[in-house]
Amino acid sequence: MTIELQTLPDDVDALKAIIATLASEAAETLEKTTQSLTESYENKIKYLEEQLRLLNYKLFGRKSEKLSPEDVLQGRLFDEVEAHGEDKTDVEEATDVIRIAGYTRRKGGRRPLPAELPRQDIIHDLPEEEKVCACGNERDHIGDEISEKLAMEPAKLWVQRHIRRKYACKKCEGVETEGEGTVKTAPLPPQIIPQGIATPSLLAYIFAGKFCDGLPLYRLEKIFARIGIDLPRSTMCSWPIDILGRYHAFFDLLSGELGRFPLLGIDETRVQVMDEPGKKNTTLSYMWCFRGGGERPVVLFHYAPTRSPREIERFISGYKGYIQTDGYVGYEAVCSREGIIHVGCWSHARRNFVDAAKCSGEGTFAHTVLERIGRLYDVEDEARMKQLSYDQIAALRREKSRPILDTLKEMLGSKMHHIAPKSLTGKAIHYALERWNTLLVYLSDGRIPIDNNLVENAIRPFVIGRKNWLFSGSPRGAAASAAMYSLIETAKANGLEPYWYMRYLFEKLPYAKTHDEFWALLPNVVERGKIEGFRRGGVA
């Protein structure tokens, strides 16, 4: 209400009425302001409480995304071993599966030890006096009761002495004939690293330890020192760089395999690299992981100093097909290119609702959404159990998954404007709806997985290893690490044991000269039978 002094009435009652009106409006405005501030503060408090509960879960709770009633009530907040662990002594968890019509169960007992391991028999016999029966006759040996236990010794090392025979002619008393030297020496076979002490078996052991098991080189250095071998980490660090430099054509061939797949999964993680040109040592670089999905998959790691989408563009230049990623905005620019269809990841969409459910009570909207997403994964489990073809998987998804998704979208849309956008549930809803079209793409093609978990699983060993070795010493070292991770993860994706594949590769690689010879050694090309034959000591 606006009042000008010139228009104020002289009547006292009229003035009182004006004052009363102003007071009423002021009180109403104050009440609205107070209510608005109260709601704002309450929302802020709820947001902070939610963030605190989420932080507690990340620090002290289980890392699994599966929820139980105890999780909802924060009963597992400190998740001690005693809270859920059984006393397991010599009976290990069974891994054999028995399939019976209608259900599956795991077979009890311990898995037998590998038959190819050498056996040492230790005979336990009765004392002579106990071999005599109470009736006076000697007991007969009627059989044996055998139990097997596993024994081991530290890693076995030996020295290979390459003795090259030398020959000379004594008749001509060392007179050099035309075109020939007076002394002929047997040539040394091609070596994976011509100079130095590294053999294929030693390299395979060290690389499997670092790039597969996450052992930093300083720990491997100590392991060797305990058995009397002085092997500095600086020497071990130079070997991957040397191999990448010598056999760059082989690794280029492996990178070229990526373009033949109809589906690429991409993920990235940070890495700290020392001595990068124009960058401080404290700044972050990135390790990208690409997985070509389909028969004979390929997993490639690519080191880059930035997270720019241009790094992906350079690496997959000319690629056409499906690309499956998480919600990082940088992927949108790459996937908007002609010939590329962007596929979303339901694991990432689900993960946001898991965080919201952990920080809210039982029966909340986040739990309802998780139950619906769980039905989508039930359909995928059904397809896997029935071993359906790609066309059959797509048909099953259209029949069972599509109705679930239609209902889920209606649920999310109805709640979008009724839940605080900054809350965990609000953010989860926004994430899913913003990427809804990409999350539906998997319905159209049975070759596309529902999520990008295969890529995440491939990049996980790098993330675990990074917690131990913390950083790469140079850009060349980071690139060499990417090459070794590519070898190991591609071998694993194709069912090869990493140590034995690398040992086979490093034996054969020095002899390879042509394109076809290099190609036959790729981890997605070489036959598993060759590696098994090499492992057993046969001819591969």
NUZATOR-252240 format. One line per 10 residues: number of its first residue (from 1); their letters; for each residue y, x negated, z of C-alpha. Coordinates in steps of 0.5 Angstrom, whole numbers, m for minus. Layout:
N
NUM> A> Y:X:Z  ...
//
This chain:
540
1> MTIELQTLPD> 0:0:0  7:m3:m2  13:m1:1  20:m3:m1  25:m3:5  30:1:1  26:7:0  24:7:8  25:14:11  30:15:17
11> DVDALKAIIA> 25:20:20  21:17:26  15:21:25  15:19:17  15:12:19  10:13:24  5:16:19  7:10:14  5:5:20  m1:9:22
21> TLASEAAETL> m3:8:14  m2:1:14  m6:0:20  m12:4:18  m12:0:11  m11:m7:15  m17:m5:19  m21:m3:13  m20:m9:10  m22:m13:16
31> EKTTQSLTES> m28:m9:17  m30:m11:9  m28:m18:10  m32:m19:16  m38:m15:13  m38:m20:7  m37:m26:11  m43:m24:15  m47:m22:9  m45:m29:6
41> YENKIKYLEE> m47:m33:13  m53:m29:14  m55:m31:7  m53:m38:8  m57:m38:14  m63:m35:11  m63:m40:5  m62:m46:10  m68:m44:14  m72:m43:8
51> QLRLLNYKLF> m71:m50:6  m72:m52:13  m79:m49:12  m80:m52:5  m79:m59:8  m83:m58:14  m89:m56:9  m88:m62:4  m87:m67:10  m93:m64:15
61> GRKSEKLSPE> m97:m59:11  m102:m59:6  m101:m61:m1  m106:m56:m4  m102:m50:m7  m108:m46:m5  m105:m41:0  m109:m38:6  m107:m33:12  m106:m40:17
71> DVLQGRLFDE> m101:m43:11  m97:m36:11  m97:m36:19  m95:m44:19  m102:m45:23  m103:m51:19  m96:m54:19  m99:m61:22  m106:m60:19  m110:m65:23
81> VEAHGEDKTD> m117:m67:21  m120:m64:27  m117:m57:25  m121:m56:19  m126:m62:18  m133:m62:20  m137:m68:23  m140:m71:16  m145:m77:18  m150:m78:13
91> VEEATDVIRI> m150:m72:9  m145:m72:4  m142:m66:0  m147:m64:m5  m145:m64:m13  m151:m61:m16  m150:m54:m18  m155:m48:m18  m153:m43:m23  m157:m36:m21
101> AGYTRRKGGR> m155:m29:m25  m149:m27:m22  m146:m33:m18  m147:m40:m17  m148:m45:m11  m148:m52:m9  m155:m55:m8  m156:m58:m1  m158:m65:0  m155:m72:m2
111> RPLPAELPRQ> m155:m74:m9  m160:m80:m11  m158:m87:m12  m158:m89:m19  m165:m91:m22  m162:m97:m25  m160:m101:m19  m165:m106:m17  m169:m104:m11  m171:m109:m5
121> DIIHDLPEEE> m177:m107:m1  m177:m108:6  m184:m106:9  m184:m103:16  m191:m103:19  m195:m101:25  m197:m106:30  m204:m108:29  m206:m105:36  m203:m98:34
131> KVCACGNERD> m207:m98:27  m214:m97:31  m215:m89:33  m217:m87:40  m224:m86:37  m224:m93:36  m224:m93:28  m219:m97:24  m214:m92:21  m213:m92:14
141> HIGDEISEKL> m207:m93:10  m206:m86:6  m198:m87:4  m191:m89:5  m185:m85:7  m179:m88:3  m172:m87:5  m166:m91:1  m160:m94:3  m154:m97:m1
151> AMEPAKLWVQ> m153:m105:1  m148:m109:m3  m145:m116:m3  m138:m118:m5  m136:m119:m12  m140:m124:m16  m136:m129:m19  m139:m135:m23  m136:m140:m28  m138:m140:m36
161> RHIRRKYACK> m138:m147:m38  m137:m147:m46  m140:m153:m48  m139:m155:m55  m143:m160:m58  m140:m166:m62  m144:m170:m68  m143:m176:m72  m146:m180:m77  m149:m187:m74
171> KCEGVETEGE> m151:m190:m81  m144:m190:m84  m142:m193:m77  m136:m188:m77  m133:m189:m84  m130:m182:m86  m132:m179:m92  m128:m176:m97  m126:m169:m94  m130:m169:m88
181> GTVKTAPLPP> m128:m172:m81  m133:m177:m78  m134:m173:m72  m136:m165:m72  m135:m161:m66  m138:m154:m66  m133:m148:m66  m131:m144:m60  m132:m137:m61  m126:m132:m61
191> QIIPQGIATP> m123:m131:m54  m119:m125:m52  m114:m130:m49  m115:m137:m52  m112:m141:m47  m114:m140:m39  m119:m138:m35  m119:m130:m37  m126:m127:m39  m127:m120:m41
201> SLLAYIFAGK> m131:m119:m35  m125:m121:m31  m120:m118:m35  m123:m111:m34  m124:m112:m27  m117:m114:m25  m114:m108:m30  m119:m103:m27  m117:m105:m20  m109:m104:m22
211> FCDGLPLYRL> m109:m99:m27  m115:m95:m25  m115:m95:m18  m108:m97:m16  m109:m104:m13  m103:m108:m14  m104:m115:m16  m102:m118:m9  m108:m115:m6  m112:m117:m12
221> EKIFARIGID> m110:m124:m10  m112:m123:m3  m119:m120:m5  m120:m127:m9  m117:m131:m4  m122:m128:1  m128:m131:m4  m125:m138:m5  m121:m136:m11  m114:m138:m12
231> LPRSTMCSWP> m111:m133:m18  m104:m132:m17  m101:m126:m19  m96:m129:m23  m102:m131:m28  m105:m124:m27  m99:m121:m29  m98:m125:m35  m105:m123:m38  m103:m115:m40
241> IDILGRYHAF> m97:m118:m43  m101:m123:m47  m106:m118:m50  m101:m113:m52  m97:m118:m56  m103:m121:m59  m107:m115:m61  m100:m110:m62  m104:m108:m69  m109:m105:m65
251> FDLLSGELGR> m105:m101:m60  m100:m99:m66  m107:m96:m69  m108:m92:m62  m101:m89:m62  m102:m87:m69  m108:m83:m67  m103:m78:m63  m100:m75:m70  m107:m72:m72
261> FPLLGIDETR> m107:m67:m66  m105:m59:m66  m103:m59:m59  m99:m65:m55  m98:m64:m48  m92:m68:m45  m90:m70:m38  m85:m76:m35  m84:m79:m29  m79:m85:m26
271> VQVMDEPGKK> m81:m92:m26  m76:m98:m23  m76:m104:m28  m73:m110:m26  m68:m114:m31  m67:m109:m36  m61:m111:m40  m55:m107:m38  m58:m104:m32  m58:m105:m25
281> NTTLSYMWCF> m65:m106:m22  m64:m100:m17  m63:m95:m23  m69:m91:m25  m73:m92:m32  m78:m87:m34  m85:m87:m36  m87:m82:m41  m94:m79:m42  m97:m76:m48
291> RGGGERPVVL> m104:m72:m49  m106:m70:m56  m111:m64:m54  m117:m62:m58  m123:m66:m60  m123:m74:m58  m117:m73:m54  m112:m79:m54  m107:m80:m48  m101:m85:m49
301> FHYAPTRSPR> m96:m88:m44  m89:m90:m47  m84:m94:m43  m77:m92:m44  m70:m94:m40  m68:m87:m40  m70:m80:m40  m66:m78:m46  m70:m73:m51  m68:m78:m56
311> EIERFISGYK> m74:m83:m53  m79:m77:m55  m76:m76:m62  m77:m83:m63  m84:m83:m61  m87:m77:m64  m82:m77:m70  m85:m73:m76  m90:m69:m71  m91:m62:m73
321> GYIQTDGYVG> m95:m57:m68  m95:m54:m61  m92:m58:m55  m93:m56:m48  m88:m58:m43  m85:m56:m36  m78:m54:m35  m74:m60:m36  m68:m58:m41  m69:m64:m45
331> YEAVCSREGI> m75:m62:m48  m72:m56:m51  m68:m60:m56  m74:m63:m58  m78:m57:m59  m73:m53:m63  m74:m58:m69  m77:m54:m75  m85:m54:m75  m85:m55:m67
341> IHVGCWSHAR> m87:m49:m63  m86:m50:m55  m91:m48:m50  m89:m47:m43  m94:m49:m37  m96:m43:m32  m98:m48:m27  m90:m50:m26  m88:m43:m26  m94:m41:m21
351> RNFVDAAKCS> m91:m47:m17  m85:m44:m15  m88:m38:m12  m92:m42:m8  m86:m46:m5  m83:m39:m4  m90:m36:m1  m90:m42:4  m84:m40:7  m84:m33:7
361> GEGTFAHTVL> m89:m28:11  m95:m25:9  m95:m19:4  m88:m21:1  m86:m21:m7  m88:m28:m8  m95:m27:m5  m96:m21:m10  m94:m25:m16  m99:m31:m14
371> ERIGRLYDVE> m104:m25:m14  m102:m23:m21  m102:m30:m24  m109:m32:m20  m112:m26:m25  m109:m30:m31  m113:m36:m29  m119:m32:m27  m119:m30:m35  m119:m37:m36
381> DEARMKQLSY> m125:m39:m32  m129:m33:m35  m128:m36:m42  m130:m43:m39  m136:m40:m36  m138:m37:m42  m137:m43:m46  m133:m39:m51  m130:m41:m58  m123:m42:m59
391> DQIAALRREK> m122:m35:m63  m126:m32:m57  m122:m35:m52  m115:m32:m56  m119:m25:m56  m121:m25:m49  m113:m27:m47  m111:m21:m51  m115:m16:m48  m115:m18:m41
401> SRPILDTLKE> m109:m23:m40  m104:m19:m44  m104:m13:m40  m103:m17:m34  m97:m21:m37  m94:m14:m39  m94:m12:m32  m92:m18:m29  m85:m18:m33  m84:m11:m31
411> MLGSKMHHIA> m85:m14:m23  m80:m20:m24  m75:m16:m28  m74:m10:m23  m73:m15:m17  m69:m20:m21  m62:m17:m18  m65:m15:m12  m67:m22:m9  m62:m27:m7
421> PKSLTGKAIH> m61:m32:m13  m61:m38:m9  m67:m36:m5  m74:m40:m7  m76:m33:m9  m70:m32:m13  m71:m39:m17  m78:m38:m18  m76:m31:m22  m71:m34:m26
431> YALERWNTLL> m75:m40:m28  m81:m35:m30  m76:m30:m34  m72:m36:m37  m78:m39:m40  m82:m32:m41  m83:m33:m49  m86:m40:m48  m90:m38:m43  m93:m33:m47
441> VYLSDGRIPI> m95:m37:m53  m102:m39:m50  m104:m32:m52  m104:m33:m59  m109:m39:m60  m115:m41:m56  m114:m49:m57  m108:m48:m52  m109:m49:m45  m106:m44:m40
451> DNNLVENAIR> m102:m50:m37  m100:m57:m37  m105:m60:m32  m109:m64:m36  m103:m69:m38  m101:m68:m30  m108:m71:m28  m107:m77:m33  m100:m79:m31  m103:m78:m23
461> PFVIGRKNWL> m106:m85:m23  m99:m88:m25  m96:m84:m20  m101:m86:m14  m100:m94:m17  m93:m94:m16  m93:m92:m9  m97:m99:m8  m93:m103:m13  m86:m100:m13
471> FSGSPRGAAA> m83:m103:m19  m85:m107:m26  m82:m114:m26  m79:m113:m33  m79:m109:m39  m84:m113:m42  m89:m112:m36  m87:m104:m36  m89:m104:m44  m96:m108:m42
481> SAAMYSLIET> m97:m103:m37  m96:m97:m41  m101:m100:m46  m106:m101:m41  m106:m94:m38  m106:m91:m45  m113:m95:m46  m116:m93:m39  m113:m85:m39  m116:m84:m46
491> AKANGLEPYW> m123:m87:m44  m123:m83:m38  m121:m77:m43  m127:m78:m47  m132:m79:m42  m132:m87:m42  m132:m91:m35  m126:m95:m36  m129:m102:m33  m134:m102:m38
501> YMRYLFEKLP> m130:m100:m44  m125:m105:m43  m130:m110:m42  m133:m108:m49  m127:m108:m52  m124:m115:m50  m131:m118:m52  m130:m115:m59  m123:m115:m60  m122:m122:m62
511> YAKTHDEFWA> m127:m121:m68  m123:m115:m71  m119:m117:m77  m119:m111:m81  m116:m104:m80  m123:m101:m80  m125:m106:m75  m119:m104:m70  m120:m97:m71  m128:m97:m69
521> LLPNVVERGK> m126:m100:m62  m121:m94:m60  m123:m91:m54  m123:m84:m57  m127:m87:m63  m132:m91:m60  m139:m88:m59  m141:m87:m51  m148:m90:m53  m145:m96:m55
531> IEGFRRGGVA> m142:m97:m48  m148:m95:m45  m152:m100:m49  m147:m106:m47  m147:m104:m40  m155:m104:m40  m155:m111:m43  m157:m109:m50  m154:m110:m57  m147:m105:m58
//
